[in-house]
Amino acid sequence: MNPFIFTQSKDLDGVLAALSAGEARPIAGGTNLLDLMKEGVMRPSQLVDINGLKIEGLDLDKVEIGDDGGLLLGALARNADTAYDPLVRERYPLLSSAILAGASPQLRNMASNGGNLMQRTRCVYFYDVGTACNKREPGTGCPAKDGVNRQHAILGTSESCIATHPSDMCVALRALDATVHVQSSSGKRQIPFADFHRLPEDRPEIDNTLQPGELITHITVPQAERFMAHSAYIKVRDRLSYAFALVSVAAALDLDAGGTIKAARIALGGVAHKPWRVEAAEAQLVGKAAGEQAFAAAADAILQGARGYGHNDFKLTLAKNAIVQALTSAARGTDIASGSDRAPEGDNA
């Protein structure tokens, strides 16, 4: 690990000034950033501890109802506290299930909501500084395309990169139309979740649309009561816990009394450089009876253009089956523990 300066700040102006100055990085839980630093993948010159940061009128470590009646997630609130919050469990069970499917209880107790959005790919070539990687060193190549790519993307890939985004929480936030709120020395900005993460294209080293000097302050999620009764998060992985998704699906349905679909939300993880959602596929479900035929047609629409790279060819079939399974589970009714390695009640100390 390279030498770096470590500072702590409760003052927003001081934090933003440090982030604007150069290679400084904010740190809260540090569950991904510290790993990247230990491996030599990221080498910030300064870490700014923001756990004590105060912003007038905003509780960064709280989960609460927003001004519009939706959900407001402070960037410093821990993943475990967010998942187990009564407001989230009752009104946004899809988000709770997705968070509980990620990492381990110990990591969820440390990881912050803002940091979850900033996770970087777990591609083995990205982590191995002895190999080429366009994401780590632009222009050096992407050995994953012809190498070990079982975990890699089947959608939205480019010649430069076929890595996947690792977050579970972000898949649910994409399905729920969240908004990321950021602040810099120049002012505040709101980023629709659909626009926050990037596809690799020819700049795979850039993961998101944050500008230099910007800091995530909170995340808002619009009201989602119509999806409370019919949602599911399905995560297919090599082992039950502490493993990244081969394919994950966040699915939510709004059904009428006869089982006809009034609205649908479907987002995928483990298949692209960002949480993957195709609104046109959701629209084609509206007015259809909830059932395997409609779900399979929607899955085909979502996966249009998907391609494998050898070791991950199985994801083409797996993704379709996972979409159908998630929608079928959602239609039956919400299960807060679906797709998760749910810890016993209260195991979030």
C-alpha positions, 0 to 999 in steps of 0.5 A: 500500500502506498503512503497516504495522508489521513484526515477527519472532518466534520465540516462540509466545506473542508471535505469538498475542498479536499476532494477538489484538490487532487487524489483525495478520497472520502472514506466511511466504511471502507469495505471496498476502498481499503481492499483496493488500496491493499492490492495496489489497484487504487492509490489515493494520496489522501483519505478523508474520514467523513463519518462525523460529517455534518450537513445542516438540515440533513442527517447523513446517518439516518433513514427517514421519510423524505419531503415527497413522502418517499424514502430518504437514505443518508449516505452514511447510514450503514447497509444493515441499519437500512435493511432492518429499518422498519420503514424500509422493511414495510414500505420497500421490502425489495430494497431490504431483501437486496441489501440482505443478499449482499456480502456478510452481516459483518460487512453490512454493519460497516458498509455505508449507503453512499459507499455501496454505490461506489463499489468497483468491479470484482473482475480478477484481472482488475484486482491483479496488478500484474495483468493488463486491464483497461479499467485499471490501466486504460489502453492495456487491453481486456484479457477477460474477453478471452480468459477467465470470464465466468463472472463477467457481463453478457449485456452492455459490454464493449471491446474495452471491458466486460466487467460487471457491477457488484452491488445488490443494493444498487439493483433494487435502487435501479428498479425503484427509480432512485435518485442520487443527491451529490454536492460539491463546492459548486453546488448541489446536483441530482442524478437519476439512478439510471444515469449514475453508473456507466457502461464501459464503452471506450472509457471503462476506467470511469465507473459513474457520472460523479464529477471531480470534487462531488460527494454523495450526500443522500439517496431518495426513492419515490413512493412505492406502496403499489409494489409492497405486496408483490416484490422479490429479489433473487440472487443466483450465486456459487454459495449461499452467502458472501458471494457475488451474483452470477445473476440477480433480479429485482422484480416488483409488480402492481397487480389488480384483484384479478392478477392482471399486471398494472405496472412492473419493475425489473432490474438485473445484477451480475450481467452488466457494468451497471444495474440493467433495466429495460423499461420497454420490457416492463411496459409490454407486461402491462395488461397481461395476466401474471404468468410464465408466458408473459414473464418469459416474453419479458425476459427475452426482451430484457436479454435482447442482444446478450452475448456470452464470452465462453465461460459465461455462456451459461448466463444467457439461460440462467438470466432468463430463468432467474427473471421468470423465477423472480417475477413468479415469486413476486406475483405470489407475494412479497417475501422479505427473505427471498434471495437473501442470507437473512440474519436473525432478527436484531443481528445488526449491532 
